[in-house]
Amino acid sequence: MNFKALLTPLTVLLLAPTLLTNCVKRDCTEQERDEAGADDNDDCTRFVPLVVFDDDDEQTDVEPWESGQEIVLTGDIREVRVVRGSADEVAFDWHAQAALAQGREKSVVDSTMDHLTVALRSSSSKITFEADRGTSEADLGAAVVVKLPDGFDGRLFIDKRNERGGDVDIDYLGDAYELEVDMNDLGEDLTIGDASSLQRAIINTSGDIEMTSAFSDALEAAAIHTEFGDIVARFESEPMSHAKIISDFGDVAIDIGSGANFTLTAEADTVTFSGLPSTCSQRTDSETSKSLMCNDGDPDGLTFEVEASSEVTVRL
């Protein structure tokens, strides 16, 4: 279902609770009540599209960085983009961003933006960027461009569990050893364009997950999960330990280097293995489950565990 398609204003005579994504509810005007045929005892509600407003006032916070320090984004975070910066410092270019009802007056938008505050904290092990919408009830948060130090070798944690909306695009990770992304934003997506240095990846989202680069042989373990989206994951070779990839209500497609030594199980309505060399053997375990062993396999057991509601595709 394309939740972003629900953008047409509707006038609804409500007899029971109704949930619409990307819309906000308000009471009908007298004219709208008349048009809906509602009398004074009826609950007449208009659903108006939510629109994303960006504050023109962009700010930059910079913190000196030392090798090994992890970087954390938390609190009321909306859009995030991670790019390459300069050596020895991490920079956060940020502005307030809010999803408000279409047609809100500029004064209301401006006063909403004023509620957002940002705190930057640093210790010997961690640099934390935290955004706070204060007492505002609006879907308000910080849109952030994170400029990682050139040669970043720490852990990056993007914590968007507050459901503020906004995609996450990771263009650069340097020599990061671990990536954790936790985002509950329904319909918002995660793109990872740099994964070659990662030893561990822990990813939990509600939207699509797409890797445009591949995990390298540095990878030890990965846990990748989405509730409603599709997953595209890429592996140059097998992880040292284990990779678990799950889409509760979507599809999964993974690419694995043809020289990898692994065992794999896949469960979905449809499971497809393509491009298999002669060194791989497959087995059908049930109508919805297949197994695959390639080259020397995995002497420690299962390397890849893949689950999807509809379709799993494994390409070598």
N, C-alpha and C positions, 0 to 999 in steps of 0.2 A: 504494500500500500504506500502510495506517495503522500506522506503527511503534509509536505510543502504545497500540495495542490489545493489545500483548503484555505484559499485566500479570498473568496468571494463573500462580500457582506451578506448576511442572512437575517431575516426577521422571522423569529420562531415563537410560536405559542407553546410554552413549555408546560407539559403535564407530568414530566419526570425529569430527573437530573440528566443533563447531556454534557458530554465531553468532546470538545473540538480542539485539536492541536493547532498552534499558531494563530489562535483567535483569543480575544478577550471579551468578556460578557459585560453588558451594561443594560440598564432598564430602558425600555422603549420611551420615546417622546410621545406626547399626546397624539401627534399626527401618525406616528408608527403604530400606536395602539388602535387607532381608527382603521388604518389600512389592514391590520391583522385581524380586525373584528373582535378585539378583546374588550371585555368590560372591566369595571374597576376591581373585580374580584379575581381576575385572571393574572397569571404571571407572564407578562410579555417581555421578552428579552431579545436584544439585538446582539449578534456576534460580529465584532469588527476585527479586521485583520491586524495582527501585530506587525509592526514595522521596526526594523533595527535603526536606531539613531546613534551616530558617532559624535562625540565631543570634538570640536575643532582644536581644543587646547591639549596638545601632546606634550608629555613630560618625559624626561630621561633620568633614570637613577643608575649610578655606576658604583660598583664595589670592587676593590682589589681582590684578586683571586690567587690562591696558591694551589699548587699541584695536589690532587687528591680530594679537594673540597667538593662536596656534592651541591647541587643546585636544586631548589624546591620552589615550585609555584603552587600556591594554595589559597583558599578562601573563595571570594567571589570573582572567579576567572571566567572570561568568555573566550574570544578568539585567541589562539596562540600560534605564533610562527617562531621557529628556532633556526637561526642562521649563524654563519661564521662571523666572529668579531675580531678584535685585536688581542695581542698577547697580554697576559697578566691582569686582565680585568673582565668582569661580566657586566653587560649593560642591558637595561630594561627600558625600551621605548614603549610608553603606554598612554592610553587615553581611556576615558570613561565611555562605556557603550551600554545602551539599554534597549530592550524590546518593549515598545509602548503601543498603545492603540493608535491606529492610523488617524491622522488629522489632529493630534494633540498640539496645543498651542506651544509656541517657542518658549514662553515663560515657564510652562510646566516641564518641558524637556530640560531646560537649563537648570531649574531647581532640583530636578531629579538627579542630574549629573553631579551636582554639588555635594550629594550625600557620599560619594565614593571617596575613600581614603586608601592610601597605600603605605605599608610599612616594609622597610628593608632591614633585615637582621643578619648579622654575621657572627660566626664562631670559628674556632680552629678547624671544624669538620664540615661546616654547612653554611650556605648562603640561602636565605629564605626571602622570597618576595610574596607578600600577603596582601590581598585586596579585601576591603570590607565595605559593604553597602550601608552599614549603619542601621538606622531605623526605617529606611526606605522599603516599601513593599513591592517596588517595581523589580522586574527582571533586569537588574543592574549589575555590571561587573566591569573588570578591566580587560581591554583588548591589548595584548602584549606581543611585542617582538623581542625575543630573547637573543642577544648577541653573545654566544658562547666564546670563551677565550680560544685563541688559536692553539690547538693541541690539548683541548679539554680532555682530562683523563679521569673524571669522577663519575658520579651517579647523577642522572637527571630524573626527577620525579615531578610529573605534572598532575596535580590533584584537582580535578574538576567534578568532584562528587556533589557539589552544590547545585548542579543542573541549571547553569546560567546560559546555556546555548553557546554555539560557536564551534567551528572546526579547529583541529590541531594539525599543523603542517610542520614536519621536522625535516629541514633541509640539510642540517649539519649536526653531527655528534662528535666529531673529532676522534679522540681515542677513548671515548666513554666506555666504561666496562659494564654499566647497567642502565637500562631504561625502564621506568615504570610510568604507565599512563593509566589513570583511573577516571573515566568520564561517563556520567550517567545521562548525558544530553541526548534526548531522543531525536534521531534523524541527523545528528551532527557526526562528522566523519573525521577519521584519523589517517594521515598519509605519512609514511616513513620513507624518506629518500636517502638515508645514510644509516646503515646498520652493520657495516663491515667490522667494527671494532668490538661489538657487544659480546659479552660473555653470558649475560642474562637479560631476558626481556619478560616483563610482566605487564600484560595489556588487558584492560577490561573496559569495554565500551557498550553503547547501545546502537551505534551507527556502523557504517562501513569502515573496514580496515584495509588499507592498501599499502603494500610494500613495493616501492619502485626500485629498490636496491635489495641485495640479498644478504642474509646472515652468512658470515664466513666460517672457516674452520675454528675460529676463536670461540664460537658459541658453545656454551656448556648446557644451558637449558632455556626453554621458552614456554610460557603459558599465555595463549592468545585466545580471548573470548569476546564475542559480541552477542548481544541479546537479539537485536532485530536486523542487523546488517549482514553484508557479505564480507568474506575475508579473502584477500589475495596475499599469500606469503611465499617468500623465496629463500632457498637454502642452496649455497654453493656446495655444501657437503653435509654430512649428518652431524647433529649436535653430539657433544661428548656424552651427555646423559640422556635427556628426554625432551620431546616437544609435544605439547598437548594443544590442539587447535579446535575450538568449538564455536559454532554458530547455532544459537537456539532456534532462530526463525529465518535462516538465510542459507546461502551456498558458501562452499569453501573450495578454493583452487590453490594448489601449492605446486611449486616448481622445485625439483631437487636435482642437484648435479648428478650426472649419469655414472660417475665413478664412486658414488657414496656407498658405504656398507651399512645397511639398515634393514630393520623389519618395521612394518607399518600395518595398522588396522584402520579401516575407514567404515563408518556407518552413516547411511543416509538412504533416502528413497531410491536414489540412483548413484552408483559409484562407478567412476570411469578411470582406468589407468591408460595413459597414452605414451607413445614413444619408448616403450620398454625395450631395452637391449636384451640379448640372449642370456645375459648373466642375471636376469631377474625372473622370478617365478611368482605367479599369483594363484590365489585360492579363493573360491567362493564359499564362505562360511554359512551364509543364509541369504534370504532374498534381499536383505538390506545391509549386509556386511561382507566385506572382502578383505583379504590379507595379501601382503606383498613382501617378498624378501629379495633383496638385491645384493649381488656380489657375495661377500663373506657373511652377510647378515649382521646381527648384533649378538655377540656371545652373552651379553648381560640381559637380553630379553627384548622388550619393545622399545623402539626408537621414536616412532611417530604414532600418535593417537589422534585421529581426526574424526570429528562428528559434525553433521549438519542436518537440518530438518528436510532439505530438498535434495541437494546434489553435492557430491564431492568429486572433484577432478584432480588427479595427481599426474603431473607431467614430468618426464625425465628428458 
